[in-house]
């Protein structure tokens, strides 16, 4: 698959770290599966991964204080 941003690089399976700023805290989710462009580094998440990230963020919003780090593989 070609990159949607640079139009030249190939997208390959990779693992990344997802950052989110919420109203009461910052969340870092490690080891999130994605497609990453070998040329420009653009990352693309599947719909199922984005749904799981939304679920994680919803559950953490109630319990997190300032910074929360979670491993995607352990939450999925």
N, C-alpha and C positions, 0 to 999 in steps of 0.2 A: 504494500500500500504506500502510495506517495504522500508526503507531508502536505497538509492543507495550508500551512503558512508559507513555507519557502518554496513549495511546489517541486522541489528537486530531490530532497532527501528521502530515504526509505524509513518507514516506521518499523520498529522492532519491539518485541516484548521486553519489558524492563520492570524494575521496582523503583519506586520513588517515595519521597516524604511529602505528605499533604499538610499544609498549614491553613488554619482557619482562625479568624478573629471573631469571637462572639461577644455578646453584650457584656458578659461578666468575666470572660477569660479568653486565653489563647489556647488552641488545641493543636497538637502536633501528632499526626498519625503516621507511623513508620511502616515501611515494607508494603506500600500500596501498589498493586499491579497496574500497569499502564502500557500504552504504546508510546515510544519515545523516538523522535526523529534523530537519526545518526548525524545529520548535518547541523541543524539549528537548535536541537534540544527540546523542541516543542513536545509537550506531553498531552496525551489523549486518554481519557478514562471511558470505560464501557458503561452502559446504563446500569448494569447490575452493581458495578463497583460504586458508582455515584449514589445509588439507592442505599447501599450498605453504609457509606460515609454519612449520608443524611440520618440514618438510624443511629449511628454512633454519636453524632453531634447532638441529636435530640436527647439521648439518654445522658450524655455528659453535661449538658447545660444545667441540669438539675443538681448535679453533685460536684462539679468542678469549682475550684476556687480561682486562681489566677492563671496557672499554666498546667496543662494536662498532656502527658505524652502516652500514646497508646500504640500497640502493635496491631496492624490490620489483620494479620494472620490469626492472632489470638481472639479477635473480636468477630471475625467472619465465620 
